[in-house]
Amino acid sequence: MALSPMVYKSNALVEAAYRLSVQEQRIVLAAISQVKRDEPVTDEVMYSVRAVDIATMAGVPIEASYSKLKDAALRLKRREVRFTLEPNGGGPVKAKKRTRITGWVQTIDYIDGEGRIELRFSKDMLPYLTELSREFTKYKLADVAKMNSAYAIRLYELLMQWSSTGQREIEIERLREWLLLEKRYSVLADLKRRVLDPAVKEINEHSPLAVKWSQKKTGRRVTHLIFDFALKKTEKPVKVTKGKGKASGMTEAEMAALARPGETWEQVRARVNKAQSA
């Protein structure tokens, strides 16, 4: 079986503010997986993405992929990315933080009759994709290929950025900024229903991670989200019942899908066990 291509992004790009559709994300990630991260690359290099590869990767019908590829490519050309550039300091005059707005690509060619596009990343984008030796995030393209939520792909990247710790705390306002939500889902219940729950569900279903999340308050207001995650261990089911009784079990991914915000694994086991005994 062929190895899945790897995606490498600088952490600054992972935390950049942008909004892409799922199809646009697939095009970008398929192209990024072709970039040689440890070699200098100019903005003259064209990367080829085929509809058949996108369809195979995502597990969707090839027929619909041809028109979607072209439409998504046209939209991608107009998409913006916003980077926050922190001052380095050290000068006589205190530098100010600035926001840089740039595009993903400078050129896109659609090849009629082949169901294929070729794209050239913008010059401003290349430093976040090439010659990465530190402060970068990597994962397999297959990890997100079957996700149908753009928010799930973004959240997965944000978690993989902290893969060595197994936990990430994110301020809600920063997450809203990164996802370019603007005025949408300003109520936490709407954010949970439209963004968080669907994203976590897809990560648990389609990626190697098992994720659960909880809320953190500052005073009386919920201000932060805490994500706990680990690689799935499907070879060792987690027992649902304790002591005597029927032997049944769930994987960590199944437990994560059932977990309520703030629940530990033990609390999930106890609740499911109680429901089965009722």
Contacts in CASP RR format, 6 or more apart in sequence:
PFRMAT RR
TARGET T0000
AUTHOR 0000-0000-0000
METHOD contacts of the structure
MODEL  1
MALSPMVYKSNALVEAAYRLSVQEQRIVLAAISQVKRDEPVTDEVMYSVR
AVDIATMAGVPIEASYSKLKDAALRLKRREVRFTLEPNGGGPVKAKKRTR
ITGWVQTIDYIDGEGRIELRFSKDMLPYLTELSREFTKYKLADVAKMNSA
YAIRLYELLMQWSSTGQREIEIERLREWLLLEKRYSVLADLKRRVLDPAV
KEINEHSPLAVKWSQKKTGRRVTHLIFDFALKKTEKPVKVTKGKGKASGM
TEAEMAALARPGETWEQVRARVNKAQSA
4 140 0 8 1.000
4 141 0 8 1.000
4 142 0 8 1.000
4 143 0 8 1.000
5 30 0 8 1.000
5 33 0 8 1.000
5 34 0 8 1.000
5 140 0 8 1.000
5 141 0 8 1.000
6 33 0 8 1.000
6 138 0 8 1.000
6 139 0 8 1.000
6 140 0 8 1.000
6 141 0 8 1.000
7 29 0 8 1.000
7 32 0 8 1.000
7 33 0 8 1.000
7 138 0 8 1.000
7 139 0 8 1.000
7 140 0 8 1.000
7 141 0 8 1.000
8 32 0 8 1.000
8 35 0 8 1.000
8 37 0 8 1.000
8 129 0 8 1.000
8 132 0 8 1.000
8 136 0 8 1.000
8 137 0 8 1.000
8 138 0 8 1.000
9 32 0 8 1.000
9 128 0 8 1.000
9 129 0 8 1.000
9 136 0 8 1.000
9 137 0 8 1.000
9 138 0 8 1.000
9 157 0 8 1.000
10 127 0 8 1.000
10 128 0 8 1.000
10 129 0 8 1.000
10 132 0 8 1.000
10 135 0 8 1.000
10 136 0 8 1.000
10 137 0 8 1.000
11 135 0 8 1.000
11 136 0 8 1.000
11 137 0 8 1.000
11 161 0 8 1.000
12 83 0 8 1.000
12 128 0 8 1.000
12 135 0 8 1.000
13 81 0 8 1.000
13 83 0 8 1.000
13 125 0 8 1.000
13 128 0 8 1.000
13 129 0 8 1.000
14 137 0 8 1.000
14 157 0 8 1.000
14 158 0 8 1.000
14 161 0 8 1.000
15 84 0 8 1.000
15 158 0 8 1.000
15 161 0 8 1.000
15 178 0 8 1.000
16 81 0 8 1.000
16 82 0 8 1.000
16 83 0 8 1.000
16 84 0 8 1.000
16 128 0 8 1.000
16 178 0 8 1.000
17 81 0 8 1.000
17 82 0 8 1.000
17 83 0 8 1.000
17 84 0 8 1.000
17 177 0 8 1.000
17 178 0 8 1.000
17 179 0 8 1.000
17 180 0 8 1.000
18 79 0 8 1.000
18 80 0 8 1.000
18 81 0 8 1.000
18 82 0 8 1.000
18 104 0 8 1.000
18 180 0 8 1.000
19 79 0 8 1.000
19 150 0 8 1.000
19 179 0 8 1.000
19 180 0 8 1.000
20 28 0 8 1.000
20 76 0 8 1.000
20 79 0 8 1.000
20 150 0 8 1.000
21 72 0 8 1.000
21 75 0 8 1.000
21 150 0 8 1.000
22 147 0 8 1.000
22 148 0 8 1.000
22 149 0 8 1.000
22 150 0 8 1.000
22 153 0 8 1.000
23 54 0 8 1.000
23 68 0 8 1.000
23 69 0 8 1.000
23 71 0 8 1.000
23 72 0 8 1.000
24 72 0 8 1.000
24 75 0 8 1.000
24 76 0 8 1.000
24 79 0 8 1.000
24 150 0 8 1.000
25 144 0 8 1.000
25 150 0 8 1.000
25 153 0 8 1.000
26 54 0 8 1.000
26 57 0 8 1.000
26 58 0 8 1.000
26 72 0 8 1.000
26 145 0 8 1.000
27 49 0 8 1.000
27 54 0 8 1.000
27 69 0 8 1.000
27 72 0 8 1.000
27 73 0 8 1.000
27 76 0 8 1.000
27 117 0 8 1.000
27 119 0 8 1.000
28 76 0 8 1.000
28 104 0 8 1.000
29 141 0 8 1.000
29 144 0 8 1.000
29 153 0 8 1.000
30 49 0 8 1.000
30 53 0 8 1.000
30 54 0 8 1.000
30 57 0 8 1.000
30 141 0 8 1.000
31 47 0 8 1.000
31 49 0 8 1.000
31 119 0 8 1.000
31 121 0 8 1.000
32 129 0 8 1.000
33 141 0 8 1.000
34 47 0 8 1.000
34 48 0 8 1.000
35 41 0 8 1.000
35 47 0 8 1.000
35 121 0 8 1.000
35 129 0 8 1.000
35 130 0 8 1.000
36 130 0 8 1.000
37 129 0 8 1.000
37 130 0 8 1.000
37 131 0 8 1.000
37 132 0 8 1.000
37 136 0 8 1.000
38 131 0 8 1.000
38 132 0 8 1.000
38 133 0 8 1.000
39 130 0 8 1.000
39 131 0 8 1.000
40 130 0 8 1.000
40 131 0 8 1.000
41 126 0 8 1.000
41 129 0 8 1.000
41 130 0 8 1.000
42 126 0 8 1.000
43 106 0 8 1.000
43 120 0 8 1.000
43 121 0 8 1.000
43 122 0 8 1.000
43 123 0 8 1.000
43 126 0 8 1.000
44 120 0 8 1.000
45 120 0 8 1.000
45 121 0 8 1.000
46 107 0 8 1.000
46 109 0 8 1.000
46 118 0 8 1.000
46 119 0 8 1.000
46 120 0 8 1.000
47 118 0 8 1.000
47 119 0 8 1.000
47 120 0 8 1.000
47 121 0 8 1.000
48 116 0 8 1.000
48 117 0 8 1.000
48 118 0 8 1.000
49 69 0 8 1.000
49 116 0 8 1.000
49 117 0 8 1.000
49 118 0 8 1.000
49 119 0 8 1.000
50 114 0 8 1.000
50 115 0 8 1.000
50 116 0 8 1.000
51 62 0 8 1.000
51 65 0 8 1.000
51 66 0 8 1.000
51 68 0 8 1.000
51 69 0 8 1.000
51 115 0 8 1.000
51 116 0 8 1.000
52 62 0 8 1.000
52 65 0 8 1.000
52 115 0 8 1.000
54 60 0 8 1.000
54 65 0 8 1.000
54 69 0 8 1.000
55 61 0 8 1.000
55 62 0 8 1.000
55 64 0 8 1.000
55 65 0 8 1.000
56 62 0 8 1.000
57 141 0 8 1.000
57 142 0 8 1.000
57 145 0 8 1.000
58 145 0 8 1.000
58 146 0 8 1.000
59 145 0 8 1.000
59 146 0 8 1.000
66 115 0 8 1.000
69 110 0 8 1.000
69 115 0 8 1.000
69 116 0 8 1.000
69 117 0 8 1.000
70 110 0 8 1.000
70 115 0 8 1.000
70 117 0 8 1.000
73 108 0 8 1.000
73 110 0 8 1.000
73 117 0 8 1.000
73 119 0 8 1.000
74 108 0 8 1.000
76 104 0 8 1.000
76 105 0 8 1.000
76 108 0 8 1.000
76 119 0 8 1.000
77 105 0 8 1.000
77 108 0 8 1.000
79 103 0 8 1.000
79 104 0 8 1.000
80 101 0 8 1.000
80 102 0 8 1.000
80 103 0 8 1.000
81 101 0 8 1.000
81 102 0 8 1.000
81 103 0 8 1.000
81 104 0 8 1.000
81 125 0 8 1.000
82 99 0 8 1.000
82 100 0 8 1.000
82 101 0 8 1.000
82 180 0 8 1.000
83 99 0 8 1.000
83 100 0 8 1.000
83 102 0 8 1.000
83 128 0 8 1.000
84 97 0 8 1.000
84 98 0 8 1.000
84 99 0 8 1.000
85 97 0 8 1.000
85 98 0 8 1.000
85 99 0 8 1.000
85 100 0 8 1.000
86 97 0 8 1.000
87 94 0 8 1.000
87 95 0 8 1.000
87 96 0 8 1.000
87 97 0 8 1.000
88 95 0 8 1.000
89 95 0 8 1.000
100 124 0 8 1.000
102 122 0 8 1.000
102 124 0 8 1.000
102 125 0 8 1.000
103 122 0 8 1.000
103 124 0 8 1.000
103 125 0 8 1.000
104 121 0 8 1.000
104 122 0 8 1.000
104 125 0 8 1.000
105 119 0 8 1.000
105 120 0 8 1.000
105 121 0 8 1.000
105 122 0 8 1.000
105 125 0 8 1.000
106 120 0 8 1.000
106 121 0 8 1.000
106 122 0 8 1.000
106 123 0 8 1.000
107 119 0 8 1.000
107 120 0 8 1.000
108 117 0 8 1.000
108 118 0 8 1.000
108 119 0 8 1.000
108 120 0 8 1.000
109 117 0 8 1.000
109 118 0 8 1.000
109 119 0 8 1.000
110 116 0 8 1.000
110 117 0 8 1.000
111 117 0 8 1.000
111 118 0 8 1.000
121 129 0 8 1.000
137 157 0 8 1.000
137 160 0 8 1.000
137 161 0 8 1.000
137 163 0 8 1.000
138 160 0 8 1.000
139 156 0 8 1.000
139 157 0 8 1.000
139 160 0 8 1.000
143 156 0 8 1.000
143 206 0 8 1.000
143 207 0 8 1.000
143 208 0 8 1.000
144 152 0 8 1.000
144 153 0 8 1.000
144 156 0 8 1.000
144 157 0 8 1.000
144 206 0 8 1.000
144 207 0 8 1.000
145 206 0 8 1.000
146 206 0 8 1.000
147 153 0 8 1.000
147 156 0 8 1.000
147 202 0 8 1.000
147 203 0 8 1.000
147 206 0 8 1.000
147 207 0 8 1.000
148 202 0 8 1.000
149 198 0 8 1.000
149 199 0 8 1.000
149 202 0 8 1.000
151 179 0 8 1.000
151 195 0 8 1.000
151 198 0 8 1.000
151 199 0 8 1.000
152 198 0 8 1.000
152 199 0 8 1.000
152 200 0 8 1.000
152 201 0 8 1.000
152 202 0 8 1.000
152 203 0 8 1.000
152 206 0 8 1.000
154 178 0 8 1.000
154 179 0 8 1.000
154 199 0 8 1.000
155 199 0 8 1.000
155 200 0 8 1.000
155 203 0 8 1.000
155 227 0 8 1.000
156 203 0 8 1.000
156 207 0 8 1.000
156 209 0 8 1.000
158 168 0 8 1.000
158 170 0 8 1.000
158 175 0 8 1.000
158 178 0 8 1.000
159 166 0 8 1.000
159 168 0 8 1.000
159 203 0 8 1.000
159 209 0 8 1.000
159 211 0 8 1.000
159 227 0 8 1.000
159 229 0 8 1.000
161 168 0 8 1.000
162 168 0 8 1.000
166 228 0 8 1.000
166 229 0 8 1.000
166 230 0 8 1.000
167 226 0 8 1.000
167 227 0 8 1.000
167 228 0 8 1.000
167 229 0 8 1.000
168 226 0 8 1.000
168 227 0 8 1.000
168 229 0 8 1.000
169 216 0 8 1.000
169 224 0 8 1.000
169 225 0 8 1.000
169 226 0 8 1.000
169 227 0 8 1.000
170 224 0 8 1.000
170 225 0 8 1.000
170 227 0 8 1.000
171 223 0 8 1.000
171 224 0 8 1.000
172 188 0 8 1.000
172 191 0 8 1.000
172 222 0 8 1.000
172 223 0 8 1.000
172 224 0 8 1.000
172 225 0 8 1.000
173 223 0 8 1.000
175 225 0 8 1.000
176 182 0 8 1.000
176 185 0 8 1.000
176 191 0 8 1.000
179 195 0 8 1.000
181 191 0 8 1.000
181 195 0 8 1.000
184 190 0 8 1.000
184 194 0 8 1.000
185 191 0 8 1.000
185 194 0 8 1.000
185 195 0 8 1.000
188 215 0 8 1.000
188 222 0 8 1.000
192 261 0 8 1.000
196 213 0 8 1.000
196 225 0 8 1.000
200 211 0 8 1.000
200 212 0 8 1.000
200 213 0 8 1.000
200 256 0 8 1.000
201 257 0 8 1.000
203 209 0 8 1.000
203 211 0 8 1.000
204 210 0 8 1.000
204 211 0 8 1.000
204 253 0 8 1.000
204 256 0 8 1.000
204 257 0 8 1.000
205 253 0 8 1.000
205 257 0 8 1.000
208 231 0 8 1.000
208 232 0 8 1.000
209 229 0 8 1.000
209 230 0 8 1.000
209 231 0 8 1.000
209 232 0 8 1.000
210 229 0 8 1.000
210 230 0 8 1.000
210 231 0 8 1.000
210 232 0 8 1.000
210 251 0 8 1.000
210 252 0 8 1.000
210 253 0 8 1.000
210 255 0 8 1.000
210 256 0 8 1.000
211 227 0 8 1.000
211 228 0 8 1.000
211 229 0 8 1.000
211 256 0 8 1.000
212 227 0 8 1.000
212 228 0 8 1.000
212 229 0 8 1.000
212 256 0 8 1.000
212 259 0 8 1.000
212 261 0 8 1.000
212 262 0 8 1.000
212 263 0 8 1.000
213 225 0 8 1.000
213 226 0 8 1.000
213 227 0 8 1.000
213 228 0 8 1.000
213 261 0 8 1.000
213 262 0 8 1.000
214 225 0 8 1.000
214 226 0 8 1.000
214 228 0 8 1.000
214 261 0 8 1.000
214 262 0 8 1.000
214 263 0 8 1.000
215 222 0 8 1.000
215 224 0 8 1.000
215 225 0 8 1.000
215 226 0 8 1.000
215 261 0 8 1.000
215 262 0 8 1.000
216 222 0 8 1.000
216 223 0 8 1.000
216 224 0 8 1.000
216 225 0 8 1.000
216 226 0 8 1.000
217 223 0 8 1.000
218 224 0 8 1.000
230 252 0 8 1.000
232 251 0 8 1.000
232 252 0 8 1.000
232 253 0 8 1.000
233 251 0 8 1.000
233 252 0 8 1.000
234 251 0 8 1.000
234 253 0 8 1.000
237 249 0 8 1.000
237 250 0 8 1.000
237 251 0 8 1.000
238 249 0 8 1.000
238 250 0 8 1.000
238 251 0 8 1.000
238 252 0 8 1.000
238 255 0 8 1.000
238 265 0 8 1.000
238 269 0 8 1.000
239 247 0 8 1.000
239 248 0 8 1.000
239 249 0 8 1.000
239 269 0 8 1.000
240 248 0 8 1.000
240 249 0 8 1.000
240 250 0 8 1.000
240 269 0 8 1.000
240 272 0 8 1.000
240 273 0 8 1.000
240 276 0 8 1.000
241 247 0 8 1.000
241 248 0 8 1.000
241 249 0 8 1.000
241 273 0 8 1.000
241 276 0 8 1.000
242 269 0 8 1.000
242 273 0 8 1.000
248 276 0 8 1.000
250 258 0 8 1.000
250 272 0 8 1.000
252 265 0 8 1.000
255 265 0 8 1.000
255 268 0 8 1.000
255 269 0 8 1.000
258 268 0 8 1.000
258 272 0 8 1.000
259 265 0 8 1.000
259 268 0 8 1.000
260 268 0 8 1.000
263 271 0 8 1.000
END
